[in-house]
């Protein structure tokens, strides 16, 4: 009887998985003319420029005769600007829009309107929280892993005695930032992080001056502060500069997510002894391949669909475990930087 039940359960499981398991790897054929838009949170950020370079690399490989549009709002007008760009793109007959979403679910009506017109909507770096109007999210790394990486870096920097630290995030509407911080808070519940105290969370809106001032405000507010964790490339540089300018690097360290080229000096002088990131060039490249494949009909936005993304190899669309709805392509991996490897990575 037990064997019969096990056999029945196995058969049922195969029935569920079979449609996905049997889905053949798709071939993405170059040469189609597809109007495509790459939309960062806003212009003027080095990592988004790197993503643009990666997307242009993919566009060249795929021999798309249509020039990639790299459009973005100003930092001060990021939310409304993103919505306006998506709305305008929907009226201009583009084939695909790739969005690093900084607008939370406020962008949903515009994304749904674009999607209703047959435009493929791919998010990258930061998804639409509800996934409405979105075909698939190209995730740079697993968001739960991001939170653990931040908790581990905090533990590594503060040591066994632990101490108080604060988070300097981007904007309150940035879905990726919010998910990373939530994952870190979950990780901090584990016994090994018991001596780490998260004092507070502030937002610099990914603007250098605002982030700089918020870092200094944290120092004033929390007298026992030992670390500022900034999961944003703008915030981590601004915080490190603030600590350096105030001669506080010996007392308060900085960590988070940063570019080696921008963090080199701060790692060498001890302000930011450890930080992490992934390749934004690869993220832009993979996002373009995904959007092009969807727009040309080479793949469908379905769990189990796999395809080869040029030099980066084969990827499979899965259900996004970090959102109730939505599909995900997981890129990875993380790279951690410290005094031993930051100089080589910065070249």
URDA-V423948 format. One record per residue. N is the residue number from 1. PSI is psi in whole degrees, 0 to 359 (999 if undefined). Layout:
BEGIN
((N & PSI) (N & PSI))
END
This chain:
BEGIN
((1 & 318) (2 & 318) (3 & 322) (4 & 318) (5 & 318) (6 & 319) (7 & 320) (8 & 319) (9 & 319) (10 & 318) (11 & 320) (12 & 320) (13 & 318) (14 & 321) (15 & 323) (16 & 317) (17 & 339) (18 & 313) (19 & 323) (20 & 317) (21 & 327) (22 & 353) (23 & 119) (24 & 153) (25 & 128) (26 & 152) (27 & 125) (28 & 110) (29 & 130) (30 & 167) (31 & 354) (32 & 147) (33 & 108) (34 & 122) (35 & 126) (36 & 146) (37 & 129) (38 & 118) (39 & 104) (40 & 175) (41 & 319) (42 & 167) (43 & 161) (44 & 10) (45 & 129) (46 & 318) (47 & 328) (48 & 326) (49 & 323) (50 & 319) (51 & 321) (52 & 317) (53 & 319) (54 & 320) (55 & 320) (56 & 323) (57 & 314) (58 & 320) (59 & 320) (60 & 316) (61 & 322) (62 & 0) (63 & 44) (64 & 118) (65 & 345) (66 & 130) (67 & 133) (68 & 130) (69 & 120) (70 & 99) (71 & 140) (72 & 155) (73 & 179) (74 & 159) (75 & 322) (76 & 339) (77 & 32) (78 & 310) (79 & 303) (80 & 324) (81 & 318) (82 & 316) (83 & 319) (84 & 319) (85 & 318) (86 & 318) (87 & 315) (88 & 320) (89 & 325) (90 & 337) (91 & 355) (92 & 7) (93 & 28) (94 & 159) (95 & 333) (96 & 145) (97 & 131) (98 & 116) (99 & 125) (100 & 98) (101 & 124) (102 & 15) (103 & 10) (104 & 218) (105 & 2) (106 & 337) (107 & 353) (108 & 310) (109 & 318) (110 & 318) (111 & 319) (112 & 322) (113 & 319) (114 & 316) (115 & 323) (116 & 336) (117 & 9) (118 & 6) (119 & 132) (120 & 131) (121 & 110) (122 & 128) (123 & 151) (124 & 150) (125 & 307) (126 & 120) (127 & 178) (128 & 119) (129 & 316) (130 & 347) (131 & 5) (132 & 133) (133 & 3) (134 & 135) (135 & 308) (136 & 151) (137 & 126) (138 & 103) (139 & 131) (140 & 318) (141 & 170) (142 & 128) (143 & 326) (144 & 323) (145 & 324) (146 & 315) (147 & 320) (148 & 322) (149 & 318) (150 & 317) (151 & 320) (152 & 320) (153 & 321) (154 & 317) (155 & 320) (156 & 319) (157 & 318) (158 & 337) (159 & 188) (160 & 331) (161 & 345) (162 & 212) (163 & 185) (164 & 137) (165 & 161) (166 & 160) (167 & 130) (168 & 102) (169 & 184) (170 & 261) (171 & 157) (172 & 341) (173 & 359) (174 & 108) (175 & 322) (176 & 313) (177 & 314) (178 & 319) (179 & 320) (180 & 316) (181 & 318) (182 & 319) (183 & 323) (184 & 318) (185 & 324) (186 & 315) (187 & 323) (188 & 346) (189 & 345) (190 & 146) (191 & 325) (192 & 342) (193 & 14) (194 & 332) (195 & 4) (196 & 131) (197 & 117) (198 & 108) (199 & 321) (200 & 171) (201 & 130) (202 & 167) (203 & 129) (204 & 1) (205 & 26) (206 & 33) (207 & 132) (208 & 310) (209 & 317) (210 & 316) (211 & 319) (212 & 311) (213 & 324) (214 & 325) (215 & 316) (216 & 324) (217 & 324) (218 & 319) (219 & 319) (220 & 323) (221 & 321) (222 & 98) (223 & 337) (224 & 15) (225 & 135) (226 & 344) (227 & 141) (228 & 121) (229 & 116) (230 & 102) (231 & 46) (232 & 134) (233 & 332) (234 & 313) (235 & 320) (236 & 321) (237 & 316) (238 & 318) (239 & 318) (240 & 319) (241 & 319) (242 & 316) (243 & 322) (244 & 314) (245 & 328) (246 & 9) (247 & 41) (248 & 3) (249 & 334) (250 & 340) (251 & 318) (252 & 121) (253 & 167) (254 & 141) (255 & 181) (256 & 221) (257 & 120) (258 & 164) (259 & 131) (260 & 319) (261 & 329) (262 & 340) (263 & 358) (264 & 306) (265 & 322) (266 & 334) (267 & 320) (268 & 328) (269 & 2) (270 & 358) (271 & 319) (272 & 84) (273 & 339) (274 & 137) (275 & 177) (276 & 164) (277 & 179) (278 & 181) (279 & 114) (280 & 335) (281 & 312) (282 & 323) (283 & 317) (284 & 320) (285 & 309) (286 & 323) (287 & 319) (288 & 314) (289 & 316) (290 & 312) (291 & 318) (292 & 316) (293 & 321) (294 & 314) (295 & 330) (296 & 358) (297 & 9) (298 & 327) (299 & 163) (300 & 152) (301 & 76) (302 & 142) (303 & 132) (304 & 345) (305 & 128) (306 & 155) (307 & 161) (308 & 124) (309 & 73) (310 & 228) (311 & 344) (312 & 351) (313 & 199) (314 & 137) (315 & 153) (316 & 135) (317 & 133) (318 & 169) (319 & 142) (320 & 113) (321 & 351) (322 & 355) (323 & 152) (324 & 324) (325 & 169) (326 & 157) (327 & 156) (328 & 144) (329 & 125) (330 & 121) (331 & 278) (332 & 176) (333 & 178) (334 & 151) (335 & 133) (336 & 143) (337 & 142) (338 & 193) (339 & 338) (340 & 336) (341 & 357) (342 & 324) (343 & 316) (344 & 321) (345 & 334) (346 & 346) (347 & 999))
END
